[in-house]
Amino acid sequence: MIGSIPGLNPNGGDNNYQYVSPPAETLPVWILQNFNGFMYAGTGNPYSSPGAPTQYGVWKTNGTGTAPYTWTPIINDNAGYADGLISNYVLSFQIFSDPTYCPATDGTISGGAGGCLYVGTDQPSEMVRIHPDTTGQVQVAGDANDSWDLVVGNPRTIPPGALGAGQLVAPVSGIGQYFDNGFTGHFWRMGVGGLGLYMSTYDSATESSYQNGFSANWSQEFGTDLFRTNDGVHWTAVSKIGLGDGWNTGGRSFQSTPFGLYWGTARPAVGGTQVYMIDNSVVDLNKDGVIDQKDVNLMKAKLNTQAKPNDPMDLNQDGKITSADVQLLMTQCTYPHCQVPAVRPASSTLGVPVVHSTPGALGSTVSLQWPAVTGAADYLVYRINMSPNDTTPPPGFGPMEATCSSSPAVAALAPCYSARATGTPYGYPGAVIFVTRVTTAAFSETPPSTLQLLYFVRAEDSSGNLSAPSNLVGGPSLAAQ
């Protein structure tokens, strides 16, 4: 890694730069992030590359003293990597705050005040988050400025000789390595929108589609997975099929704008990248699920006033709320002419269940619970089964095939599909399967596999209207939630 020499103009050329880290053979750096007044580096080596280490790490420096600066390990051998599943390098960093686990704070700390630094890795993919204090699961020896949680990944035990030796580290989401998808190659990029933190993957399934019989078994997995969370614990699948195009094999970039969060895809030589607006909730000023005249009226009430810092009404970023901002907002309305809908869709009015899964040994009883949703008459429970490898067909429909295949919202997660499985540390997902309806806010079953399976729930009102899908949970969970 190189950096400009303090006191010299970077425009001065090569002589104004210096090496600020050890050689790549010692500290192979993939990605950098300024956080909590330090520079953090994500490190590691692909398995195919010469040299060591072929395991991921996170290091930091305050950039003082003589270069190359002193780099402190935050995550390395002290991590207690998952048994036999050691990710080889860091691919993504993202700062994100939430009120409960990683609160934002006032201040002027360089790189962001408060929040946590989320870290995504290459395969076997896992996610951690670094706290700027000691509130995380795992403490860092000799460093009161850092601790970390395992967010997604298989449980591990801190090894002998490390601080906290013997401590079990379980994922706060309860979900295992790869987000329970053996086709996942990376937790590739992350971004922040009005609805939370987004993470997109690289999914290798599509690139094997030419193999004889592969598409028949795995077409429901073609395309990158896109997930969202508002707290790092509860994750919702925005799409598991590349937003409807299986050739969108990776989520390669995010960009936040005054109008919302954009997302760009990677594609393997089949057309160019696609760009989507995936979260425009920042301009839904009254937070009712639609952008309409009500939002326009709120902005008009602030006309000719000074904008606040990061003000969502200052769409042209000129520091004032003006008629130009109103005109820009009207281009984003959900319905023509910014009409207020006579009836809002049930998916925006019926509350979304927040599901919790009870911890247990893989293959043991799956128990799900969620707070009751106002207006719900019953709840629909769905399961994503797993196959132990990519040559065994995925599990089949079960008795309710028609219910599964007729729901557009479920098809958006993964189109319904077919076949059968047994156990390894992680699986390859089959189709979304409708399991049952329940009238109470709980469900339990003996799972059809010794792999961790994924579940989600939708509320249904007395007219048959459905809520949006809940968060995904692993069943049984790998940790208490």
Secondary structure, DSSP 4 states (H G I P E B T S, - for coil): -EEEPTTS-GGG-GGGEEE-S--TTTS-EEEEEEETTEEEEEEB--TTSSSS--S-EEEEE---SSSSPP-EEEESGGG---TT----BEEEEEEE--SSSS-B--S--TT-SBSEEEEEEBSS--EEEEESSS-SSEEETTEEEEEEEEEES--EEPPTTSTTTT-EE--TT---GGGS-TTEEEEEEEEEETTEEEEEEEE-GGGGTTSTTHHHHHGGG-S--EEEESSSSSEEEEESSGGG-TT--EEEEEEEETTEEEEEEE-SSSS---EEEEE-GGG-TT-SSS-SHHHHHHHHTTTTEEPPTT-TT-TT-SSEE-HHHHHHHHTT-SSGGGPPPSS--HHHHSPPP--EE-B--TTS-EEEE-PPPTT-SEEEEEEEEEESSSSSPPP---TTHHHHHT-HHHHHH-----------SS-EEEEEEEEEEESSSEEEE--SSSS-EEEEEEEE-TTS-BPPP--BEEESBSS--
